[in-house]
Amino acid sequence: MAVIAALIFFLTLILVIWRPGKLGIGWSASLGALLALLTGVVTLANVAEVTGIVWNATLAFIAMVLVSLALEEIGFFDWASLHVIRMARGNGTLTFISVILLGAAVSAIFNNDGAILIITPIVLAMAPALNLPQSAVIPFVMACGFIADAASLPLAISNLTNIMTADMFGIGFAEYASRMVVPNLFSIAASIAVLYLLYHKKIPHRLDLSQLRKPGEAIRDRRLFRLSWALLIVLMAAYFASEWLAVPVSLVAMAAATLLAGVSRHPEIRAGRLIRSAPWAVLFFSTGMYVVVYGLRNAGLTDALAGVIRSLADQGQAVAAAGMGLMAAFLSAVMNNLPAMMVDALAIRESGAQGGILEALVYANVIGTNLGPKMTPIGSLATLLWLHMLSRRGIGISWGNYCKAGVMLTIPTLAATLAGLILWLWRSAPRKPAPGWHGSPL
């Protein structure tokens, strides 16, 4: 059974990573889930349990993509990009940092995939207007790609791995944010530092802004643009209120997407067009992939990982967090971050950790699975799509060059972020563990 479960997992992973455009990530994961069911690795009861775990996270992710697409069509992100670039007043270094901070904000509020796939094309489109030399384009592109994941920690909605972790361990929206906002600040600060150290020689000292559009020229629907600000404020308030109202975050996000599409008069933002543009394959991917990973758990293949986690937990909170974060980062880099997060989460629950140790393990796993994927192109699907998008635009980044830069950027940022988590959890202790901190499945 263990051999069959492992073979199904690796076959599914290969199909997901190497054939996303032919077979599709949804179909690939669904095929793996079907094989696991037919071979008896999982049962129908397991499939029902998995569906109950992933539906909220996946629908919330899709809803935020819909919101991002709608805002992109009205020029919201173009306006924001032009605004922050002009604020730097032509200073190359400040422009570089401003783009990083914009990517961090978009990743936090919307999600990492939106940040990496929306901000990167906008920056590329502005490069000719800024007279950026080709050698300077790569630093800006790499900054957009890296910060999208590095800054996707603060809110449950910021990354699919965050939402699924919160659901699996019964963590409320506000509870999650209270633990991860500070580590995210460490991650952003470290990201700026390592990106600048790696690329500062290629960044021009001065940029020509004379050909750059004014921010107002990017707005295609002013009425909806003004409404979007109010909507985002209400959306954030509703997210935090959802914890006390016991409302799934997916319903909050879906309500925002529906409202944004419903009130629009812009031809590009009709509900039908948005719905067709949504990444529905992610729904089948997350469900199917989790079923396959659950097969590993049923076959006992997560027992060894749980044993390693117990050994880390015995050394105290700091060692548990550091060890878990590094292990999660490595697994994410070699086997993709979503299945790595799932395997780790199952092993954490089986480890028997409780209270503050459990809390450290859970949040360190999130940090590792959000940052670790940046070390390799296969670490996340967003990175693969991003590289493919750059290739179509004539910007080729070889896997070797990407891995070299990815490791140099990720290791120090990961270390700084885990240190931030350890310090913040230490500062917060002692306290009564929040409801849901018992490692039991929902």
Beta strands, then each sheet from edge to edge (+ up, - down):
end
